[in-house]
Amino acid sequence: MKAVITVVGRDSVGIIAKVSAVCSEYHANIVDISQSVLSEYFAMIMVVDIDSLTVPFTSFVDVMNGLGKNNGLDVRTMHEDVFDSMHRI
């Protein structure tokens, strides 16, 4: 199974490193990543494989939310099933 992680906020050094470190810590494997800086704003979308998570998915979501709050970022983590359902026509 996969999850989609989005990160939006003011650009600063180390955002990708911080998000990647948390993914690695909980065994969420990064499958794809796209990031852009628009003026002073940072935006990223990551697709991660969550089959080997070391915690329940809801706990991983909470950790990612906390990472965002601690760094002044909006970090959203959504299971691929929910993401797919939201984007069906």
C-alpha positions as CSV (number, residue, x, y, z in Angstrom):
1,M,0.0,0.0,0.0
2,K,1.0,3.6,-0.5
3,A,0.4,7.0,1.0
4,V,0.7,10.5,-0.4
5,I,2.5,13.1,1.7
6,T,2.1,16.8,0.8
7,V,4.2,19.5,2.4
8,V,3.6,23.2,1.9
9,G,5.2,26.2,3.7
10,R,7.9,28.8,3.6
11,D,11.1,27.5,2.1
12,S,14.0,26.7,4.4
13,V,17.0,24.5,4.4
14,G,16.4,20.8,5.2
15,I,12.7,20.3,4.6
16,I,13.2,17.3,2.4
17,A,15.8,15.9,4.8
18,K,13.5,16.2,7.8
19,V,10.5,14.5,6.0
20,S,12.8,11.8,4.5
21,A,14.3,11.1,8.0
22,V,10.9,10.5,9.5
23,C,9.9,8.3,6.6
24,S,13.1,6.3,7.1
25,E,12.7,6.1,10.8
26,Y,9.3,4.5,10.4
27,H,10.2,2.4,7.3
28,A,8.1,4.3,4.8
29,N,10.0,3.9,1.6
30,I,9.9,6.9,-0.8
31,V,8.7,5.8,-4.2
32,D,8.4,9.1,-5.9
33,I,9.0,12.8,-5.0
34,S,8.3,16.1,-6.6
35,Q,9.2,19.4,-5.1
36,S,9.1,23.0,-6.2
37,V,10.0,26.4,-4.7
38,L,7.8,29.3,-5.9
39,S,9.3,32.5,-4.7
40,E,9.7,31.9,-1.0
41,Y,7.2,29.0,-0.8
42,F,8.0,25.3,-0.8
43,A,5.7,22.6,-2.1
44,M,6.3,18.9,-2.2
45,I,4.4,15.7,-3.0
46,M,5.8,12.4,-2.0
47,V,4.5,8.9,-2.6
48,V,5.7,6.4,0.0
49,D,5.3,2.7,0.3
50,I,3.8,1.9,3.7
51,D,3.8,-1.9,3.7
52,S,6.7,-2.0,6.2
53,L,5.6,0.7,8.6
54,T,6.8,0.0,12.1
55,V,3.8,1.8,13.6
56,P,0.1,1.9,12.7
57,F,-0.7,4.2,9.8
58,T,-2.7,6.6,12.1
59,S,0.4,7.0,14.3
60,F,2.6,7.7,11.3
61,V,0.0,10.4,10.2
62,D,0.2,11.9,13.7
63,V,4.1,12.0,13.6
64,M,4.0,13.7,10.2
65,N,1.5,16.3,11.4
66,G,3.7,17.0,14.4
67,L,6.7,17.4,12.1
68,G,4.8,20.0,10.2
69,K,3.7,21.9,13.3
70,N,7.2,21.9,14.8
71,N,8.6,23.3,11.5
72,G,5.9,25.8,10.5
73,L,4.8,23.6,7.6
74,D,1.5,22.1,6.5
75,V,2.2,18.3,6.2
76,R,-0.7,16.1,5.2
77,T,-0.4,12.3,4.9
78,M,-3.2,10.4,3.1
79,H,-3.6,6.7,2.4
80,E,-3.7,6.1,-1.3
81,D,-7.2,4.6,-1.1
82,V,-8.6,7.9,0.3
83,F,-6.5,10.0,-2.2
84,D,-7.8,7.9,-5.1
85,S,-11.4,8.1,-3.9
86,M,-11.2,11.9,-3.6
87,H,-9.9,12.3,-7.1
88,R,-12.2,10.0,-9.0
89,I,-14.5,11.7,-11.5
